[in-house]
């Protein structure tokens, strides 16, 4: 291509109007090739006949044939013609016809599309029009982009993990208040599910007077489908790996948006002569989908209160977090409330494990977008 002085000029994606000259030429050429194929003719030879007629036909905008503009005369075809002496140059007339034709086409196109002036500049926050995939699809992608480049009518915008280039008509300039409202109500398009495991931890500081602690918003506004947590002594993890102690806990409550999970808090008793922790031990089966199945978790009931004290909960609406069907990520306040028989002697860390159904979106341009926000 370089040897023939051909330069590749990129156009705006999904906007063939930007390359209208080539697109309009391809329409009749493809029609001629199809006709040659149906008539069982050599399409390469028929292509030369098509090009001859195309170059000899006056253009609707310039009113002159392309060959006449190139050679300053009409070329010979099989149609009868007569010689006309033209002593005047046609360049000015062609330019005037071209300008008039383009002006008329722009006016008609703007009127047909109800076009409006749009002022989008670098730094603006915008929404991008998306393809309608189902009845729940919104006209615009509810997740905003920030404009990073403006080249004529071609706009490039980015957001974390993705960038997009489209014609200016694909974008809608919005205010920050609108974005916050849309992000709360809109739901994303899911194509493929992917598990995301989050392991935040929170500390319960030493407090000899307070034997009850509560932690709100464990996963920053998201609710996992499965939730497991345990208590360990704060300090160097190499000194207490996987040593989940019971810390004489007497009650554990889990709530989502104020609604109790398992209908009531777990009532426990580790420090008495007859310990009661069977209900907590059963959560390792009910909360992980192992209840009523002939499978175990390699933690015996005798081992449970001695370094293996974990609590598991299924937080899906249908209580089927371990099933293969997709569970839409919930948004809300996941809270833990723990009561101790005696206040911990030192600081305690709550290690939390959440299992989410996240999404990978692959668009028509094969862009892979990871969505970890639910």
VOVEX-554773 format. One record per residue: residue in one letter; x, y, z of N, C-alpha, C in turn. Coordinates in steps of 0.2 Angstrom, whole numbers, plus 5000, padded with zeros to 4 digits. Each point is the difference from the previous one (the first is absolute). Layout:
BEGIN
AXYZXYZXYZ;...
***
This chain:
BEGIN
X500449945000499650065000500450065000;X500650005004500450065000500350014993;X500249954997500350014993499550034995;X499449995001499550034996499750075002;X500450025005499850075004499349995003;X499849955002499349995003500150005008;X499750045003500050025007499449975004;X500149965005499449985003499750055005;X499450024999499750055004499449975004;X500150005006499549975005499450055000;X499449975001499450035000499749995007;X499550035002499649995006499749935000;X500149965005499649935000499350015000;X499749954997499250004999499750064998;X500450034995499850074997500250004993;X499649964995500349994993499950074997;X499650045002499950074997500750044999;X500449985005500750045000500449984994;X499849944997500349984994499549994994;X499650054999499449994996500250004992;X500650034999500250004993500149934997;X500449965005500249934998499349965001;X499650015005499449965001499550004994;X499950074997499650014995500249964993;X500750005000500349974994499949925000;X500149985006499949925001499349984998;X499550045001499349974999499949984993;X500150044995499949984993500549954998;X500650005003500549954997499849935003;X499850005006499849935003499449984996;X499550044998499549984996500249974993;X500550034997500249984993500349935001;X500449995006500349945001499549945001;X499550025004499549955001499649984993;X499950054996499749994994500449954995;X500650015000500549964996500049935003;X500049995006500049945003499349964998;X499550035001499349974998500049984992;X500350044996500049994993500649954998;X500349985005500649954998500550034996;X500250075001500550034996500650015005;X500650024997500650015003499950075004;X500050005006499850065004500650054999;X500649984999500650044999499950044994;X499849974994499950034994499450055000;X499549985004499450045000500250065005;X500450005004500250055004500350064996;X500449984995500350054996499550044996;X499449964998499550034996499650055005;X499949985006499750045005500450075001;X500749995001500450065001500050054994;X500049974994499950044994499450055000;X499449965002499450045000499950055006;X500349985005500050045006500450074999;X500649994997500450064999499750044994;X499649974996499750044995499350035001;X499849995006499350025002500150075004;X499650054999500150065004499849995007;X500350035004499949995008499450055001;X499649975005499450045002500250075003;X500550005003500250065004500450054996;X500549984996500450044996499750024993;X499649954998499750014993500549984995;X500549975001500549984995500349935002;X500249974994500249935001500750005003;X500249955004500750005003500550004995;X499949964994500550004995500150074997;X499550044999500050064997500450055004;X499950005007500450045004500749985000;X500249944999500749985000500350024993;X499749984994500350014994499850074996;X499550035003499750074997499749984994;X499749944999499649984994499649945002;X499549994996499649945001500449944997;X499949945003500449944997499549964996;X500249964995499649974995499749945004;X499449994999499649945002499649974994;X499649955001499649974995499450044999;X499850055004499550054999500250054995;X499650024995500250054995500150075004;X500450044997500250065003500250054995;X500050075002500250054995500550045004;X500550034996500550045002499850075001;X500150025006499850075002500750045002;X500150054997500650045001499850055007;X500549995005499950035006500650045001;X500050074999500550045000500150035007;X499549995004500150025007500149955005;X500450015005500149955005499449985004;X500049945002499449985004500249995007;X500650025002500249995007499550045005;X499950064998499650055005499349975000;X499749984995499349984999500049935005;X500549964999499949945004500150015007;X500450055002500150015007499350035003;X499750054996499450035002499449945001;X500049964995499549945000500149965006;X500649985002500249965005499850035007;X500250075001499850035006499350015001;X499650014995499350015000499749935002;X500249954997499749935001500249985007;X500650015003500149985007499650045005;X499950074998499650045004499349975001;X499749984994499349985000500049935004;X500549964999500049935003500050015008;X500450055002500150015007499350035003;X499750044996499450035003499449945000;X500049964995499549955000500249955006;X500649985001500249955005499950035007;X500150065001499950035007499250005001;X499750024995499250005001499749935001;X500349954997499749945000500249975007;X500650015003500249975006499950055006;X499650054999499950055005500650025004;X500550024996500750015003500050065004;X500450005006500150065004500750015001;X500250065002500650025002500249975007;X500649965000500249975006500750025002;X500150035005500650035003500349955005;X500549954997500349955004500850025000;X500350005005500750025000500449955005;X500650005000500449965004499950015007;X499949955004499950015007499249995002;X499650014995499349995001499849935002;X499549995004499749945002499449984995;X500149944997499449984995499849935001;X499449994998499849934999500049984993;X500149944998500049974993499449964999;X499850014994499449964997500249934999;X499649955003500249934999499549964996;X500249944998499549964996499549975004;X499450004998499449975004500049934999;X500149965006500149934999499449965003;X499650045004499449975003499550065002;X499549985003499550055002500250045006;X500549975003500350045006500650054999;X500249994993500650054998499850075000;X500450045003499850075000500450034993;X499750064998500350034994500750025001;X500250025006500750025001500349955005;X500649995000500449965005500050045006;X499749985006500050045006500650015003;X500649974998500650025003500450054996;X500150065003500350054996500750004998;X500250044995500750004997500250075001;X500650014999500350075000500450014993;X499850054997500350024993500750015001;X500449974996500750015000500350034994;X499649994994500350034994499450024995;X500050054997499550034995500450014994;X499849974994500350014994499450014995;X499850064999499450014996499449985003;X499749954996499449975003500149935003;X500749985001500249945003500250015007;X499749975005500150005007500349945003;X500550015004500349945003499950015008;X499649965003499950005007500249945004;X500250015006500349945004499650005007;X500149945003499849995007500449945002;X500149995007500449945002499949944997;X500549974996500049944997499850004993;X499850064997499750004993500050074997;X500150004994500050064996499649994994;X499750054997499549994994500150064996;X500049994993500050064995499449994996;X499650054999499450014997499850074997;X499550004995499850064998499750045005;X500050075000499750045005499349995001;X499649974995499349995001499949945005;X500549965002499949945004500150035008;X500250065001500150025007499550055002;X499950005007499550045003500450035006;X500050075000500350045005499650005006;X500249985006499650005006500350035006;X499650025005500350035006500149955005;X500450015005500249955005499449985004;X499550045001499449985004499749944996;X499950014993499749954996500349935000;X500750015000500449935001499949975006;X500050035006499949975006499349975000;X499550034998499349975000500049944995;X500350004994499949944996500449955002;X500650015004500449945002499749975006;X499550035003499749965006499449964997;X499750024994499449964998500249954994;X500550024997500149964994500349935001;X499949954996500349935001500449994994;X500549965000500549994995499849944996;X500250004993499949944996500549955002;X499849945001500549945002500049964994;X500749984998500149954995500349945003;X500550005004500349945003500150025007;X499949945004500150015007500749985002;X500350045005500749985003500050015007;X500249965004500150005007500550055002;X499850045005500550055003500049995008;X500649995002500149985007500350065004;X499750035005500250065003500249985007;X500550035003500249985007500250065004;X499550045001500150065005500149985007;X500350045004500049985007499950065004;X499749995006499950065004500249985007;X500250055004500349995006499550025006;X500049965005499650015006500550025005;X500150065002500550035004499949975008;X500550005003500049985007499550055004;X499549975004499650045004499749965005;X500250005006499849965005499350015003;X499850064998499350025003499549984995;X500149994993499549994995500149934998;X499549965000500049934998499649994994;X499850054996499650004994500350044995;X500049984994500350044994499649994994;X499950054996499650004994500450034994;X500049974995500450024994499450014994;X499950064998499650014994500350004993;X499749994995500250014993500749964999;X500049945001500649965000500350004993;X499650004995500350004993499850064996;X500050065004500050064996499450014996;X499449985003499450014996499749944996;X500449945000499949944996499849945005;X499649964997499849945004500249944997;X500549965002500249944997499449945000;X500149954996499549955000500249955005;X500749995002500249965006500550045004;X499949995006500450045005500349965006;X500650005001500349965005500550055004;X500049995006500550045004500249965006;X500650035003500249975006500450055004;X500249995006500350055005500749975001;X500550045000500749995001500350055005;X500549995003500450055004500350044995;X500050075002500450044996500750005001;X500450014995500750005000500349974994;X500649975000500349974995499749944998;X499849994993499649944998500449945000;X500650015000500549945000499949965007;X499850045005500049975007499349965001;X499550024996499349975001499749984993;X500349974996499749994993499449955001;X499450024998499449955000499849985007;X500250045005499849985007499450045002;X499449984998499450045001499749985007;X500150045004499849995007499250015001;X499849985006499350015001499950065004;X500550025004500050075004499450005005;X499749945002499450005004499450044998;X499950004993499550034997499349975002;X499550055002499449975002499450014995;X500150054995499550014995500350034994;X499849984994500250034994499450014996;X499950064998499550034995500250024994;X499749984994500150024994499450034997;X500150064997499450034997500250044993;X499550004996500050034993499550055000;X500250075000499550055000499550005006;X500349985005499650005006499649935001;X500049964996499649945000500549945002;X499849975006500449955003500049944995;X500649974999500149934997500049955005;X499649944998499949955004499550025006;X499650054998499450035004500250025007;X500549985003500350025007500749995001;X500350035004500749995001500249935003;X500649984998500249935003500250015007;X499749965004500150005008500549945001;X500650025003500649965001500250005007;X500449955002500249995007500749964999;X500550035000500749965000500349995006;X499950055005500450005006499649965006;X499449974999499749975005500249925001;X499749975005500249935001499749964994;X499550024997499749964995499950054994;X500550004996500150054994499449994995;X499750054998499550004995500250044993;X500249964995500250044994499849964994;X499649955001499749964994499750044995;X499650055002499750044995500550044996;X500550025003500650044996500449954996;X500149945002500349954996499649984994;X499450005001499649984994500050054994;X500250065002500050054995500549994995;X500549965002500649984995499749954994;X499449975002499749964995499450044996;X499650035004499450034997500250064996;X500650045002500250064997500449994994;X500249934999500549994994499749954995;X499349985002499749954995500249935001;X500249985006500249935001499549975005;X499550035002499549975004499649954996;X499949945004499649944997500449974994;X500650024999500449964995500649965004;X500249954997500549955003500750034998;X500150065002500650035000500250045006;X500650015002500250035006500550064998;X500250035006500550064999500649995004;X500249935002500649995004500050035006;X499550035003500050035007499549965004;X500249965005499649975004499750045005;X499449985004499750045005500450015006;X500549955001500450015006500650054998;X500250004994500550054998499750075000;X499450014998499750064998500250065006;X499949995006500150055005500750025001;X500549964998500750005001500450024994;X499950064998500450024994499750004993;X499449975000499649994994499350045000;X500050055004499350035001499950054994;X499649974996499850054994499350004999;X499750054997499350015000499850014992;X499649964997499850014993499350014999;X499850054996499350014998499950014993;X499449984998499850004993499550075000;X500250054996499650065000499650014994;X499949954995499650014994499350005002;X499650034996499250005002499749935000;X500249964996499749935000500449955004;X500550025003500549965005500349944995;X500250024994500349954996500650034997;X500550035004500650034998500549954997;X499949945002500549954997499749964994;X499450024997499749974994500450044994;X499949964994500450034994499750064997;X499350015002499750064997500350075002;X499950054996500350065001499650045005;X500350035005499750045005500350074999;X499550054999500250074999500350035006;X500550035000500350035005499650055004;X499949995006499550055004500450065003;X499750055001500350065003499650025006;X500450015005499750025007500550005005;X499850005006500450005006500049935004;X500649974999500149945003500450015007;X499649985006500350025006500149945004;X500550005005500249955004499950035007;X499749965005499950025007500249945004;X500550015004500349955004500050025008;X499849955004500050015007500449955003;X500450025005500549965004499849995007;X500149945002499949985007500450055005;X500650004998500550055003500450044995;X500150065001500350044995500749974998;X500250004994500749984998500550035004;X500549965002500650035003500450054996;X500049984993500450044995499650024994;X500350034995499750024994499949934996;X499450004997499849944996499850034993;X500249964995499950014993499549954997;X499550034997499549964997500249994992;X500149944998500249994993499449984997;X499850034994499449994997500149974993;X499749964997500049974994499350004996;X500050044995499450014996500149974993;X499549974998499949974993499550034996;X500250034994499650044996499949974993;X499450014997499949994993500250064996;X500650014997500150064996500049984993;X500150054996499850004993500650024995;X500149964995500450024994499650024994;X500150064998499650024994500450014994;X499849964994500450004994499650044995;X500250064998499550034995500249984993;X499650034995500149984993500750014997;X500450055003500650014998500649965004;X499749955003500449955004500450035006;X499850065002500350035006499749965006;X500549985005499849965006500050055005;X499450005004499950055005499949965006;X500450015006499949975006499650045004;X499449985003499650045005500049975007;X500450035005500049975006499650045005;X499650054998499650045004499349975001;X499849954996499349975001499550044995;
***
